[in-house]
Amino acid sequence: MPPILRALVFCAVATVYGKAALAQTPADTVLLHGKIVTVDEQFTVAEALAIKGERIIAVGTNAEIERHKGPNTRVLDLNGRTVIPGMIDNHAHYMRAAEYWNREVRLDGITSHKEALELIKAKVAQSKPGEWVVVLGGWSEEQFLDEPRGFTRTELDAIAPNNPVALQLFYFRVYASTAALKAMGIEQTSPDPAGIKIERDDRGQLTGALNGGPAIGLLRDKLGEVARDKAVENARLLMLDLNKMGITAFQDQGGTGMKASHIEAFRRLHDSGQMTVRSFYNYYEEPRSAADVENLIARMPQIKPFQGDDWLDLTGYGETLYFPLHDALLSGPSFRRSAAALATARAGPGQKRHSSQCARAIAREHRGLPGGNGGHQQGAADQGPAVDVFSSRSSAAAGSRAHEAPRHLCPDPQPPYHPGRADVQGAWRPHV
């Protein structure tokens, strides 16, 4: 037999044998009688799937997946329920959020102001006197269909006479009870702290609202340190809550207040095999001047991403390159100046705008402007030199490719795998 023919016969036998072995491999878990949404090119909906370790090894009919059952296989009868691929949150702040998860009330999906108060009241009843009860973002006044508004000091005092209660609204306002205001050093005669406007009614009484980005930091500074073991438990509980919403992975952007202890809590869970959400994070700093930028750039080579695994890993630098050029630019006249600046930064016909052009244009328009209500904008003359540092370095690094589209933004003509095939490589974590 010619060598090439022998090789083809060997490959064919090996392929058949491999498929037979796969079919005989007992799965750890099988899901039957369901609607398995594969999201393949035809958006196929299968009946069942089989799982081995952390991989989906087969998707198909009930009869096909039954063949993967073994004596120790866990069988889940879905009774017609739907299974979807895990969702990935690509811009999250969960690592920071986990710190006070045991003290939080979540208002996600709550459409009644009255119900929101009842949830806070219930959490107060579960808490010891003096313990904080907080809502650290994740809600808006407009979600309440009965009363689309915030919360007054009076109504918070009524449901929590012995506990400080505070609700963070995005990054520009805090609603607080009397006890919470006192804990933050705010009383009836207090002057406005730097960057914070204490809201008062027509009679000069405190309403409980603190306006301005620094109010968020003031609140978080008063919540206190969380014991190491409690921080780890909070991170575990947060991941389980994410699982309930179908989230199986996230990219954490860092953000103001991010600490090494936040990452350490997840690392301890990783090392003990308790991760239920794949957690990737950025290295985060807040350079606020040209000197800060120079210092950061000098240290960037020491940041070593991709040293972890597919459950926990540092993936890069973020969330912001230069902190004053942040979301406070979206406020009032600052936003209008930014839009005008971007309009003047357009490149010539057929060319793409380089990010440094945009940054320089915005910086020019924002020199000397007072800080925005988010507390993120720098009004000092440091803005221009700092952007110059970044743009000069990025332009030098980009060279002739400065105007090329990033490779990761181009459509991939060939997906890495086909979810409808039996050999699909899907991620799985048994938390159902």
N, C-alpha and C positions, 0 to 999 in steps of 0.2 A: 504494500500500500504506500503510495507516495507520501512524503512527510507532510505536505500541506493538507492532504485528505485526512491523515491520522490526527492532525491538530484540530480540524473541524469536527471530526467525530468525538474527540475528547471534550471539546467545548460544549457540544450538544449534550453529551452524557452528563457532564458536570452541571449544566443548566437544569436539566430535568431532575437530577438528583437533588440540587439545591432547592428547587421548588417543592419537591416532595418532602424534604426535611423541614422546610418552612411550614408546610401544611400540617405536619405532625408535631410541630413545636407547641407545647401547651402554653396558652396565654396566662398571664397573671390575672387579668380581668377581661371579661367580655361584656359588652352592652348589647342587649337584644331588644327587638320589637320597638324600635324607636324611629325617629326621623333624624338621621345623621346628615347635617348640612356640610357638605365637603368643600364648597366654594371652589370647585374645579372649573374648567373652562365652560362646561355645560351646566354648572351649578347643580350637580347631581345630589339627590337626597337618597341616601342609602338606609338600610334597615338596621344594620348592626356594625360593630367594630370590635377589634381585639387589641389588647395592650400587653406588651411585655416590657417590664422595667419602666423606663420613661419614654417608650416609643410606641406609636400606633403601628402595629405590624400588618393589619388587614382591615379593609373596609368592604362591605358587601351585603349580601342577603343574609337572612337569619341562618339558612341552611349552610352557607359557606362559612360563616363565623362559628357555627356550632362545632365544626371540625377542629377548632383551636381550643376547645375545652379539654381540660385535664382533671385529674382527681382533686387538685388543689386550686383550681381556677375559681375566682370569685365571679359570680354571675349576677348582673344587674338587669332586671326586667324593667325597661323604661315605660312600658304600658302606653306607648304612643307619644311620649314626651320628646322634645327636641333637644339635640346636642349640637352646639356650634363650636367652631374653633375659638380658642382662647383669645381674648382681646388684649391688645398691647397699648398702654397709655404712653405716648411718646413725649409728653411734657408733663412731668409730675413733680410734686414736692412731698412725697409720702414719707421719706426718711425723716424729715423734720417734723412732719405731722404726727408721726408715731409717738413722739416723746410724751405727749399729754393725752394719748388716746383714751385712757381710762377715765379722764375727766371731761371728755367731750360729749356733746349732744350733736347728732347729725340731723340736719334739716333737709337733706337731699330728697327731692320729690314731695315734700310737704307743701300743700297748696292752701292751707288755712293758717292764718295768724293765731287763731285760738288754739289750734292743735299744736302749733309750735310752742306756745306757752305751756301747754299741758305736758309736752315732752320734757321741757326744761324743769317743770315742777316735779315730774317723776324722778328725774336724775337727782334733784336736790334731796328728795326723800331717801334716795339710796346713799347719800353722802353724809359724812360726819360734819357736825357744825364747824364752820371755818374753812372747809375744803372748797377749793375753786370749782365752779361749774362753768364751762366755756363752750362756745361755738366758734371755732377758729377757721372761719371762711366756709365756702361751699354752699352759700345761699345768697339770695337777693331779695330785696323788698318786693319786687314785682312778681315774685312767685306766689305770693299770698293773694288769692283771688277775692277773699272776703274783705281784707284790709291790707292793701299793698303799701306797707309802711314799715318803719323800724320798730324799736322797743323803747318805752319810756322808763325812766328810773322808778317811777311810782309803781308800774305794773311788775317790774322785776323785783322790787322790794316786797310786794304782796305775796309772791310765790317763793321767795327766798329770804326771809328775814334774818337768817343766821349764816348765810353763805354768800361770798362774793360771786356775782354772776356777770359775765361779759361776753358780748358777741362781736366778733370781728367781721366787718363788712368790706370785702375786697381788701385793698391796702390803703384805704383813706378814712376809715371811720371805725369807732368802737362805741357800742351801746353798753352801758354799765349800770349796775345797781349801786346804791349808796355805799355798801360795804366794799364793792370793787373799786369805786372812785377813791374811797379812803385809803385802800391798800396801795393805790397808785399815787397817793399824795395829793389828790384833788379834793378840795373842800369848798364851801360856799364862797369864801373870800380869796381863794387862790387866784393868782394871776395866770395868764396863759403861759404854759411852758413853751420852750423854743419849738417852733414848727407845729404847735397844737393850738387849736381854737376850742376853748371850752364853751359849749352851747348853753345858753340860758334862755328862759322863756320871757314873756313880756313883763313879768314881775321880778325878773332878775334871779329866778331860782334855777338851779341846775336841772337840766332835762335828762342828763345821763349820757349825752352824746359828746364824744371827743372827736373833732375833725382834724385830719392831717395824718400823713404817713407815720410820723414819729409816735403817734398814739399806739400803733401796733407794737412797736418795739418796747414802749413803756409797759404795755400789758404783759408781753411775754417775759420781760425782765422780772415781773412780780410773781410769776407762776411758780418759781422756785425750782430747785434741782430735783431731778427724779433719780431714785436709787437705781443702781446698775441693773439689778435683777428685774425691777419693775419696768425699766426701759426695754429690756429684752422681751418681757411678756407683752408689753404694749405693742411692740413691733410684730410679734406673732399674731396678736389679735387683729391688728390692722390688716395683715395679709389675709387672714381668714375672712374678714369683711370684704376685701377686694375680690376674693374667690367667689363670694356670694353674688357679686355683680358681674362675674364672668371675666374678670381681669386676671391674666396669668403672667404678665410681664409688664415692666415699666422702665422708662428712662427718667431718672431723677435729675433735675436741673440745678440742685443746690439751693441757692437763694439766701436772702438776708436771714441771719440767725442760724445758718447751717453750722453744725459743730462735728468734730471728729467722733464724739460719743454717739451721734445719730447713726453713723456708718458702723460703728463698733457693735451696736445692738444687733444689726442685721448680720454682721460677721459672726457673732456668737451663735446666732440661729443657724447660719450656714455651716459652721464647724460642727454643730450637733445634729445636722441632718434634718432640721425642722423648717426649711424654706418651702413655702407653697406658692410663691410668686417669684419669677426670675427678676432680679433687681440689679439694674445697671445705673451708674451714677457718674456725674461730672466732678472734677476738681473745681472748687469754687473759691474765688476771692473777689474783693471789691476795690480794685485800683481806682483812686479818685483824683490823681494828679499825674503829670508827666513823669515825676520821680517814681511814683508807684508803678507806672507802666514799665519803665526801664527796669525796675527791680524785678517785676514779675517775668518779663521776657528773659531776663538773665537766668531765672530759676526754672523756666518751662522745660528745658531739656531733662531736668531731674524728675519730671512727672512721667511715670511709666505706665501707660494704659495697657489693657489687655493682658494682665498678669494673673487674672482670676480664672473662672470657669463659666459655664453657661447658666449658673445660678446666681452668681454675684461677681461683679467686675467693674473696675474703673474704666470708662470708655473715652474720656477726653476732658477738655476744659470747657467750662460754661458756668453760669448761664449768660453772663454778660462779659464782654471784653473790657469795656470801660464803663464803670457804674453810672456816672452822671448821664450818659446817653442811654436812658432807660425809658420805661413806660410812662414816666411823668411827662414826657414829650407829647402825650396824647391829651393834655389838659389845656383847655381854653386857647389863649393866644399863642401858647407854645406850640400847639398842634398846627395852627394855621401857618406859623413861621416855618415849621418843619416841612409841611406840604409844599410851601413856596420854595424852600431851599432845595427839596428834592427835584422840583420841576426845573430848576436852573442847573441841576447837576447832570442832565441828560448828555449822553455821549453823541458823537456824530452819527450820521446815517449808516445803518448796518453794523454799528458797534454796540456792545453791551456796556452798561454803566458798571464801573468797578466799585466795590463796596467802599473803598477809601474816598472816592469822589462824593458819595452820599454822606459819609461821615464828616468830611471836611465842610460840605455845604451846610449841614445842620449845625456844626460847631460854630461856623461863622455867624449864623443867624442867632445863636443862643448865647453868644458872649455877653456877659453882663446882665442876663435876665435873672430875675429872682427865682428861687427854687419853686418847683411845681408842688401841687398839693400832695403828691405821693412822697415827697422828700427825697426823690432820686436824682433830681437835676442839680448840677453844679453851676453856680452863676459866676464863679471866679474865672479869671483869664487863663487858668490852668487847662481849661477845656481844649483850646486850640492846640497848644503844644502836645498834650497827651494824645490827641487824635493824630497829630503829625507823626508821633513816634510809631504808632500802630500802622498808619498808612504807608510810611516809608519802608518799614520792615516788610509789610505784606507785599508791596509793589516789588521790592528787591527779590523776594522769594518767588513771586509769581513769574517775573521776567516776561518773556514773550507770550506766556500762556495766561496773562492776566485777564484776558477777556474770554477765555474758553469756558464753556459750560461745565460745571462739575460733573464728573463721571456718574456720581450717585443720583444725579437728577435725570439722567437719560433712562428711557424705558429699557428694561432687560428683555431682549427678544426671546430668551429661553428661561422659563421659571426653573428654580433649582430642583423642584420635584412636582409631581402631578398628584394632588390630593385624592383623586379618584382611583388610583392604582392600589393594588394590594400591598405593594412595597413602600407605601407612603411613610416618610420619616417625619412623624408629627411629635410634638412635645406633649408630655402627659405628667400630671402629678396627682396621685390618688387622694383627693380631698373631698370627694362626694360622699 
